[in-house]
Amino acid sequence: MPKDDFGIIDCIDHNHNYIDYDPEKYNCVSIECEYVENWWKQLHLLKTYFHRMSRPEFGLDRWGTTIIPPESLPNFLMIVLKEPKIYSDDSLVALVEKIREAIEENKYLIHYGV
């Protein structure tokens, strides 16, 4: 089954193109893509960037790389916490922990779509 990956960018480079798939570099957690599909309408309200900081967007790039800025992370966390399977899927628990860590450290989250 296809997965979506989420990780923390330790030091954002505003000129870098984050198009390359590198989940190990960002210590990504993987979740089933069905969760992202379930959240799709809510995700379109999040301010994000596609591939690089010069491409502001909303929501997640389904087939590419998305950068989620610190100011969007509390709303993203609320979307994930509303997932009915939140306490029965370890990958969702890991995602919540990853988002909380990024919020606490005021860091950007990177998302790799399917």
N, C-alpha and C positions, 0 to 999 in steps of 0.2 A: 504494500500500500504506500502511496506517495506521502511524503512528510514535509512539513514546514520547519525550518530551523531558526532559532532565535539566540543571539549572543550579545555580549556587551563589547562595545568599542572602547578600549581603555583611553585612547587619545584620538579624538576626532581630527581628521585632516580635511579642512574645508575645500581643498583643491584636488583631493584624491577621488578617483572613480572606483567605487566599491562593487564593480560589476563581477569580479572574479569570485567564484564559489570557494570559500575557505572557512568552513565551519569549525575546524580545529583551532584556527588562529583566534577565534572569538569565543571558544569554549561553549559552543552552541548546545542547546537542548532541542530535541526533535519532538514534534507532536504530529498526530495524524491530521492530514489536510482537511478532513471533515469538520474539525473544530473551527478552523478559519472560515470555511464555507458557511458554517452556521452563524458566525459573527459578522458576515460580510456587510450587511446594511449598517450596523453600528460602527464598523471600522472606517467607513467612508467619512466619518466626522472627525477622524484624527488627522492632525497636521503632520505630514511626513515629507520625506524626500525620496525620489527614485534614483538610485545608483550613485548620486553625488549631491552635495549641498546646494548646487546651483539649479537643481530641478525640484522646486517645491511642488508638492501634490497633497492629496488627501487619501487616506486608506493605505492598503498594501498593494505592492506590485505582485500580482498573482504568480507571474512567471519569471520574475527577476528579483532584484535586490531592493530592499526598502530600508531607509534609515529613519528610526523613530526618535525624535528629539526628547530631551528630558521633560519639557512642558506637556507632552502628549502621554507620557507614561502613566500618570494617575488614572486617566480615562481608559487607557488600554487595560490597566489592572482591573478596573471595575467591570469591563466587558468579560474578561477571563473569569473573574470570581462569580459571575452570574451563570457560568456554564453548569448545567445540572450534574455532570460527571466529575466536577472539580475534586471531590474527595475520594473518588474511586479510580482515578488514573494518575499514576505516579509521574507521568510526563507533564501533566497539567500542574501538579504541585511543584515540579521543578521549574516550570515556566513562571509561576507566581513568584517563586524565590528569586529567579533571575530578574524579573521586573522590579521587585522590591530592592534588590541589590543595586540596580541601575539608578533607581530613584534616590536611594540613600547616598550614592556616590555622585549624583548629578551627571550621569553618563548617558550616552546614546546607546540605543539598542539597534542591532542589525537583524534584518529578517531576510531569509532566503526562501522564496516561493518554490512551488513544485516544479 
